[in-house]
Amino acid sequence: MIANELIKSYKEFRKNHHSEYSSLFKQLVAEGQSPKTLFISCSDSRVVPNLITNSKPGDLFITRNIGNFIPPFDSEEAASTAAAIEYAVSILNVTSIIICGHSDCGACKSLYTDIPDDIEMKHIKKWLKFGENAKKQAIEKVGLNDKKLLYTETEKLNIIDQMENLLTYPAVKQKVENGTLYIDGWYYHLDSADLEYFDPIEEVFLPINHKVDD
């Protein structure tokens, strides 16, 4: 059973790896968490925020959902994502928010399929509406002939669209305007581990090594 495999993995972690961070965990419990970054990513099992960023416990405040969508502030859906944003910005006072999309995104591909009106798909169908704007923009930009290009454009335009949705949150908008909060959009390539970021000046995605020197 998979549960038994995870238990075995936990035991291995407890025996071989926990000691590496034991003092850090104790400090985080005693002093509380103070992450500087809210990391918003897709629920896709191939996207692992701490692995991608090589970060330690306590470094990232993470929220994940299908498609890394950000419902606008006045939306009644997805209170969990909205609450995570508000908590990170207003309680934890993070100084950066990263929205990380990725290649081969099932949510973005699903925007181009007919989701059945089935009780089992009810919430998926409602959730995907938050990617419709990216879909519309992608079709206008590259057309429908090249599916691979269309999906990639949708994935990247979705990141930009969700960055804009973040600014509908009053606390986010205020802190961005006064320079105490920064928003970044990342695009992660699953196959190569290459990472791109959205340059708002050039309005294109560029390799991350263009942004930060080694």
HELIX and SHEET records of a PDB file:
HELIX    1   1 ILE A    2  GLU A   12  1                                  11    
HELIX    2   2 PHE A   13  HIS A   17  3                                   5    
HELIX    3   3 HIS A   18  GLU A   31  1                                  14    
HELIX    4   4 PRO A   49  THR A   53  1                                   5    
HELIX    5   5 ILE A   66  ASN A   68  5                                   3    
HELIX    6   6 ALA A   79  GLU A   86  1                                   8    
HELIX    7   7 TYR A   87  ILE A   91  3                                   5    
HELIX    8   8 GLY A  106  SER A  110  1                                   5    
HELIX    9   9 ILE A  119  MET A  121  5                                   3    
HELIX   10  10 LYS A  122  TRP A  127  1                                   6    
HELIX   11  11 LEU A  128  GLY A  131  5                                   4    
HELIX   12  12 GLU A  132  VAL A  142  1                                  11    
HELIX   13  13 LYS A  147  LEU A  166  1                                  20    
HELIX   14  14 PRO A  170  GLU A  177  1                                   8    
HELIX   15  15 ILE A  208  HIS A  210  5                                   3    
SHEET    1   A 6 LEU A  60  ASN A  65  0                                        
SHEET    2   A 6 THR A  37  CYS A  42  1                                        
SHEET    3   A 6 SER A  96  HIS A 102  1                                        
SHEET    4   A 6 TYR A 182  TYR A 188  1                                        
SHEET    5   A 6 LEU A 195  ASP A 199 -1                                        
SHEET    6   A 6 VAL A 204  PRO A 207 -1                                        
END                                                                             
